[in-house]
Amino acid sequence: MPSRPNATRPIPLAEPEDAAPAGNRFLRLLGIWLMSDDHRQRTYAVRYFIGVANCIAGVAALNYGVHVGVIEAEGTRILTWAASAVMLGFYLILRTGLNKRLADPAMTEAKMLATISFLAAGYYLGDIGRSVALILLVVTQMSSMFESTPPKVARTSAYALVVFGFTMHAVAKAHPLNHEPELQIVYFFLLAIILPTTTLLAYQLHKIRNALRRRKNELEDALQRIQVLATRDELTGLVNRRHMGELVAAQIARMERGGEGFCLCLLDIDHFKSINDTHGHGVGDEVLQVFARKLLISVRDTDVVARWGGEEFLLMLPHADAHSARLSVERARQEMARTCVSEALPELRVSFSAGLTAYRSGEPLQAAIERADHALYAAKAGGRNRSLLDTDVPPSAVASPRQPAAPVSVVSC
């Protein structure tokens, strides 16, 4: 079945670049220069810079210790240069896009392992400031829960426990006095509790995320079903009367903004009541369904077909004048005459009568519907199985005994 056009809201035009303040343009260009204009790459870069800020904090603390004379200068200098080189390497991989070739483009686990290694080295050098490395380790592991998978958090936690265990053992051997070995044992057991806890929290967070994702998908599916129920006829699957009013209103708005005109056509299946009376409502429903499918296939992809009520349908033909619209309807009428509309009754055929009108700029939609309705009545009065333009209806036939068309609910665009 051909896809049908849907009403679309006008997309607001983006603010011209020249109209933006100079300061905003500079910041935007600087952000693109530093982090790329690719949205996903920018997200990775933002996470990277957050990690860099933590690393800089640790390195700054070490160098401050060197400045005040409580931390070894040579080891701190080597660590500073090594950390700077690794941070620059990760940045270049991100900025050049080489990370896109990796299984994990965010390089989360690799960055975590490097960070843990430098924190362990800083812990060994830190002397009285060793607690800073422990704090940064816990902060780093906690933040990784939000951008990494539970297995990765588990691996980095295990790595951190092993590396810091060896580092604490080295600290205890290098400083056997002032209860340093006992203090390192306490620190290790604290890490042995905290790091597995972060892993368990990561698994819990992962479960919550999955539950929220499932709930989101369920809500999207429910919203889509509600949208279908609100805009489609249940029996035929065509656009319903209410939504057709919205689509026609949108077409009117486009026309008033300088677009091309369009036509409306009311169609009515001939002698449909006798089909229901003779063969039953089951056959009648089947006829409506087959009729709707065939009509959709017979018209253009840009045309919109709606079930208007009962056996009556409304066809909107955008970018068409009255003559071309009538030719299109006539082709559909001829196709319908050759179509079997019931599997139970292969010999059953149906025809339809149609009334067409061209929408006139500025008029109420109801006026156009009424003209099409009068033309439809004239087509039925003239023998059925035909289409008539409203301009071909003689004035004497305008006052039809048909009930006036029900008002159309129009949603303005």
N, C-alpha and C positions, 0 to 999 in steps of 0.2 A: 504494500500500500504506500503510495507516495507520502512523503512527510508533508505536514501541513504547516503553514506559517503561523507564528504566534505573535500576539501583540507585544511590542517592545517599547520600553520607555526611552525617550531621547537620552543619549549619553552626554553628560555635561562636558563641555570643552575644557581641556586642561588649561591652566593659566599659562600664558605665553612666558617663555623664559625671560624675555626682556622686561616683563612686568614685575618679576620677583625682585625683592630687595637685593642690593648688591652683596650684602653680608651673607644672606641665605645662599645665593649662587656660589659664593666663594666656599662656604662650608660644604655645599653639596659636591662641588668639583673636587675639593680636598678629600672628601669621603670616598669618591669614586677613585681618585688617584691612589689613596692608601689601601682601599679594600675591594676594588673592582666594582663594576656596575651590575654584576650578576647577583641576583637576590640571595641565592643559596650561598654563594661564596662570601657575600657580605655577612651573612649569619655566622658562617664559620670564622670569619675574621673577627667579628665582635667577641665571640667566645674566646678566641685566641688572645685578644688584647686584655680580656678580663684575667686570664691566666698569667699573662705577662705582668700585669699589675701586682699580682701576688708574688711572683718571682722577684720583681724589683724591690718589693717591700722587704723580702728576706735578705737579698743582697745588700740593700741599704743598711739594714740592721747590722750585718756583719762588718761592713765598712765603717760604720759608726763605732763599733767596738774596737776596730783597728785604730781609729782616730783617737779614742780615749785611752788606748793602750792596754786593753784587756783581752784582745784577740790577736792571734798570730797574723802578721801582715802578709807573709809570702803565700801561705796556703789560701788566704782570702783573695789575694790578687789572682791566683791561678783559677780559683772557683768563679770569680767575677768574669774573667775573660772566657772561660769555658761556657758558662751560662749564657753570656751575651752571644757567643757564636752559635749555640744551639737554638736560642730564640730567633736569631736572624735566619738560620737555616729553615726553621718551620715557617717563618714569614715568607721567605722567598718561594718555598714550595706552594704555599697558599696563593701568593700574588701571581705566580706564573701559571697557575692552574694545573700543576703536576699532580696535585692531590686528587683530581678527578679520575685519575687512572688507578687509584688505590681502592681496595675493597671497602675501606672506611675513609671516605673523603674528608671527614672532620679530623682524622688522625687523633681521636680522643685518647685511645689507649697508649699510643706512642708518646704523646705529650705528657700523660699521667706518669708513665714510667720514667721519663726524663726528669720531670719535676720531683718525683720521689727520690731519685738518685741524688739530685742537687740538694734537696732538703736534708738527706742523710749526711752528705758531706758537710753541709752547713752546721748540722747538729754536732758533728765531731769537732769542728773548729770553734763552735760558738761559746764554749766555756760557760760563763754565767748566763748567757743569752740562749742556751739550748732550748728553753721552753718555747721560744719564738718559733723554732722549726717544728715542734710538736703541734703548736696551734695552727700553723700554716698547713701542716699535713692533714689535720682533721678538717679544716676548712676546704681544702682541695678535694678530699674524698667526698665530703658532703655535697659539694657543688657538682661533682662528676655524676651523682645520682640522677641529675636532671637532664643530662645530655649523653648518657652512656647506657648500655644495656647491663642488666644484673650480672651476667657472666663476666663482663669486662670489669665491673666494680669488684667482683669477687677475686679476679686475678690480680688486679692492682693492689687490693687490700692484702692479699697473701704476699705479694712481692714486697710491699711496704713493711709488713711484719718481719719478714726474713731479713731485709736490708737493715732495718733499724735494730733488729736483734743483734746482728753482727756489729753494727756501729756502737750500740750501747755496751756490748762486750768489750770492744776496743777502748771505749772511754773508761770503763771500769778498770781495765788493765793499765791504762796510761795514768790514771789518777786513783791509786789505791787508798789514799788517805781521805779524811773528813767524810767518811761514810758514803763515798761516791759509788762503790759497787752496790751497796744496798739501795741507794737512790735509783740507780739504773735498773735494778730488778723491779722496783715499784713502777717505774715508767714503762718497762716492757709489759708488765701484766696489765697496766692501764690500756696500752695499745692493743693487747690481746683481747680486751673486752670491747674497746671502742670500734676497732676496724671490722670485726665480724658483725657488730651491730649495724654499721653503715651498709654492709652487704645485705643484711636482712631487711633494712629499710628500703634499699634499692629494689628488692623483690616485691615488697609491699607496694611501693610506688608504681612499679611496673604493672601489678595487678589492677591498681586503681586506674592507671592510664588505659589499660585494655578495656576495663569496664566502662569508662567514660567514652572510649572510642566506639564500643558497641552501642552504647546508649545514643551517641550522636548519629550513628548510622541508622539506628531504629527510628529516631526522630525524623531524619531526612527522608526515610522511606515512608513514614506516616504522613509527612508533609506532602510528599509527592502524590500519595494516594488521595489525600484530601484535595489537593490541587486538581487531580483528575476528576474527582467526584463533583467539584465545584464548577468545572468548566466543560465537562463532557456529558453527553447524553448516555445513560446507562445501557440502553438497548442497542443503539447503533454505533456508539463510540464517536459520533460526530460532536462538533462544538455545540454546546447547548445555547438556548435562547439568551440567557443572561450574558454569557461570555461573548456571544456574537455581537451583542450591543456594545461591549467594550472594544472589540476589534474594529467594528465599523466606526466608532468614535475616534479611534486612533487613526484610521484611514482618513476620516474627515479632517483631523488636525494636520496630517501630512499634506493633504490637498490644500488647506488654507494657507500653509506655509510656502506654497508655490509648487506643490507636486501635481502629478497628473490626476485627471478625474477618474471616476470608477462608476460601475453600474451595479444595481441590485436586481435580483430575480427571485420571485416567489414561485415555487413549484408545488404542484399538488398531484398526488397519484390518482389517476382516473378510476372511478368505481371501486375505491378501496373498501367502502362499507360492504359492498356485495361480496367481496372476497372474505371478509370476516364472517359475514352471515352464512355464506355457503360452505366455506372450508374450515372455519373456526379461527380463534384468535392465535393459536400456535402457528398456523400457516401465515396469518397476517403479520405476526412478529418476524417470521422468516423473510417475508417479502420486504419488510422495512429494512432489515439488515442487509439483504442482497442489494436492494435498491441503493442504499447508502454507499456500499462498497463500490458498486458500479459507477455511481455518480462521481465519486472521488477519483476513480481511474480515468473517467471520461473528460474531466475538466483539467485546466492547467494547474501546475504545482503552486502557482501564486494565488489561485482562487481559493476561497474559503467556503465550505459547505456547513450549514448548521441545520439541526432539526428544529423547526420553528414551532411545531405543535401537531400532534397526531400524525397524519400522513402528509403534512405540509413542511416544506424545506425552504430555507433562504440561502441563496448563493450570492456571494460578493465577488465581483470581478474587477480587481484593481487594474489600472493602466489600460482600460478598455473603453471605447465609445459604444454607443447603443448598437450600431451595426455589427461590430466585431463580437460584442457580447451575445447578440442573438445567434450569430453563426456558431459560436461555441455551444450554446444551449441546444441548438438544432442538432449538432453532431452528437451530443449526449442523448438527445431524445431518440435519434435513430439507433444508437448503440443499445439503448435500453429496450427497444422493440425487439431486438434479437436475443435478449438475455433471458435465460431460464432463472426464475426467481424462487423456485421451490423444488427441492430434490424429490419430495413426495409427489409433486405434480409437474412432471417434466414439460407438459404441454402448456403450462400456465405462463402467460406473458402479461406484462403491464405496460401502460403508457402513462405519460404525465402531461399536464397542461402547465404553461408558464406565462407569467407576466413580468416584463422587464421595464426598467426605468433607469435613466442616467441621473445620478445625484447632482443637484443644482447647488452651487456654492452659496453658503449662508442660510439655507433652509433648514428647518428642523428635520431630524431623521424620520420622524413619524410621518411627515408629508411625503417623503419618498416612498416609504413603506406602503402608504395608502394608494399612491399611484400604481405601484407594482401590483397591489391587491386588486384594484379596479381592472387592470390589464389581464390579470389572471381570471377574474370573473368573466370578462369578455371572451377569453380563449375557451373557457368551459361552455359559455352560452353559444359559441360558434361551432360547437361540435366536439370539443375536447381534442387531446392528442395534437396539440399545436402550441406555439409560443407567439406572443404578441407584445409589441412595444407599446408603452403608454401613449406614444404619439400617434399610433395607428388606431386607437380606440375612438369610435365616433362619440361625440358629446352625449348623444342620447343613451349611451350605454354606461356612462359614468355613474349614474345613480343606481348602484347595484343593490339587490336585495340581500347580499351577503352581509354578515355582521361586520362592523368596523373592526379593523385590525387592532389587537390589544396594544396599549401603549408600550413603547420600548424603553427599558431602563438604560440610559446612556451614562457612561462614566466618562467625564471629561478628562482629557489628557493634559 
